[in-house]
Amino acid sequence: MAGLTGWHLLAILIVVLLLFGAAKLPALAKSVGQSARVFKGEMKAMKDDDATTAAQTEAAPESGSTGPQKDAPSSADKTS
């Protein structure tokens, strides 16, 4: 993209005008803008979800084990 000059951009604009026509360009620009807005909103929602998950993880108490703890048998459980 660094090698593009003003003439290249003008040629691209002319090709786009010929392909889509002047009447369809506003509708095309509107749909591209709406798509960009939806994408931006989804990215913001994903970042908010990540921040919420991280905050919940930090607030949760840390436990040293990964599974349920079993209590040691009491003297009442033993039959001798």
C-alpha positions as a Markdown table, in Angstrom:
| # | Residue | x | y | z |
|---|---|---|---|---|
| 1 | Met | 0.0 | 0.0 | 0.0 |
| 2 | Ala | 3.0 | 2.3 | 0.4 |
| 3 | Gly | 3.5 | 2.5 | -3.3 |
| 4 | Leu | 0.0 | 3.9 | -4.1 |
| 5 | Thr | 0.0 | 7.5 | -5.3 |
| 6 | Gly | -2.8 | 9.9 | -6.0 |
| 7 | Trp | -3.2 | 8.6 | -9.6 |
| 8 | His | -3.6 | 5.0 | -8.3 |
| 9 | Leu | -6.3 | 6.0 | -5.9 |
| 10 | Leu | -8.1 | 8.0 | -8.7 |
| 11 | Ala | -8.0 | 4.9 | -11.0 |
| 12 | Ile | -9.4 | 2.7 | -8.2 |
| 13 | Leu | -12.2 | 5.3 | -7.6 |
| 14 | Ile | -13.1 | 5.3 | -11.3 |
| 15 | Val | -13.2 | 1.5 | -11.4 |
| 16 | Val | -15.5 | 1.4 | -8.3 |
| 17 | Leu | -17.8 | 4.0 | -9.9 |
| 18 | Leu | -18.0 | 1.9 | -13.1 |
| 19 | Leu | -18.7 | -1.4 | -11.2 |
| 20 | Phe | -21.3 | -0.1 | -8.7 |
| 21 | Gly | -22.6 | 3.0 | -10.4 |
| 22 | Ala | -23.1 | 6.4 | -8.7 |
| 23 | Ala | -26.6 | 5.6 | -7.5 |
| 24 | Lys | -25.5 | 2.5 | -5.5 |
| 25 | Leu | -22.5 | 4.1 | -3.8 |
| 26 | Pro | -24.5 | 5.8 | -1.0 |
| 27 | Ala | -26.2 | 2.5 | -0.1 |
| 28 | Leu | -22.9 | 0.7 | -0.2 |
| 29 | Ala | -21.3 | 3.3 | 2.1 |
| 30 | Lys | -24.3 | 3.0 | 4.5 |
| 31 | Ser | -24.1 | -0.7 | 4.7 |
| 32 | Val | -20.3 | -0.6 | 5.3 |
| 33 | Gly | -20.8 | 1.9 | 8.0 |
| 34 | Gln | -23.5 | -0.2 | 9.7 |
| 35 | Ser | -21.3 | -3.3 | 9.5 |
| 36 | Ala | -18.4 | -1.4 | 11.1 |
| 37 | Arg | -20.7 | -0.1 | 13.9 |
| 38 | Val | -22.0 | -3.6 | 14.6 |
| 39 | Phe | -18.5 | -5.0 | 14.6 |
| 40 | Lys | -17.3 | -2.3 | 17.0 |
| 41 | Gly | -20.2 | -2.9 | 19.3 |
| 42 | Glu | -19.5 | -6.6 | 19.4 |
| 43 | Met | -15.8 | -6.0 | 20.2 |
| 44 | Lys | -16.8 | -3.7 | 23.0 |
| 45 | Ala | -19.2 | -6.3 | 24.4 |
| 46 | Met | -16.5 | -9.0 | 24.3 |
| 47 | Lys | -14.0 | -6.7 | 26.1 |
| 48 | Asp | -16.7 | -5.9 | 28.8 |
| 49 | Asp | -17.3 | -9.7 | 29.2 |
| 50 | Asp | -13.6 | -10.3 | 29.6 |
| 51 | Ala | -13.3 | -7.6 | 32.2 |
| 52 | Thr | -16.3 | -8.9 | 34.1 |
| 53 | Thr | -14.9 | -12.4 | 34.1 |
| 54 | Ala | -11.5 | -11.2 | 35.3 |
| 55 | Ala | -13.1 | -9.2 | 38.1 |
| 56 | Gln | -15.2 | -12.2 | 39.2 |
| 57 | Thr | -12.1 | -14.4 | 39.2 |
| 58 | Glu | -10.1 | -11.9 | 41.3 |
| 59 | Ala | -13.0 | -11.6 | 43.8 |
| 60 | Ala | -13.5 | -15.4 | 44.2 |
| 61 | Pro | -11.7 | -16.9 | 47.3 |
| 62 | Glu | -8.8 | -19.0 | 46.5 |
| 63 | Ser | -8.9 | -22.7 | 47.6 |
| 64 | Gly | -5.9 | -24.9 | 47.8 |
| 65 | Ser | -7.7 | -28.0 | 46.3 |
| 66 | Thr | -9.3 | -28.7 | 43.0 |
| 67 | Gly | -11.9 | -31.2 | 44.3 |
| 68 | Pro | -14.3 | -31.7 | 47.2 |
| 69 | Gln | -12.7 | -32.3 | 50.6 |
| 70 | Lys | -13.5 | -35.5 | 52.5 |
| 71 | Asp | -13.6 | -35.3 | 56.3 |
| 72 | Ala | -11.6 | -37.7 | 58.3 |
| 73 | Pro | -13.7 | -40.5 | 59.8 |
| 74 | Ser | -14.8 | -39.6 | 63.4 |
| 75 | Ser | -14.5 | -42.0 | 66.3 |
| 76 | Ala | -18.2 | -42.6 | 66.2 |
| 77 | Asp | -17.9 | -44.0 | 62.7 |
| 78 | Lys | -15.4 | -46.7 | 63.8 |
| 79 | Thr | -16.8 | -49.9 | 65.1 |
| 80 | Ser | -14.4 | -51.9 | 67.3 |
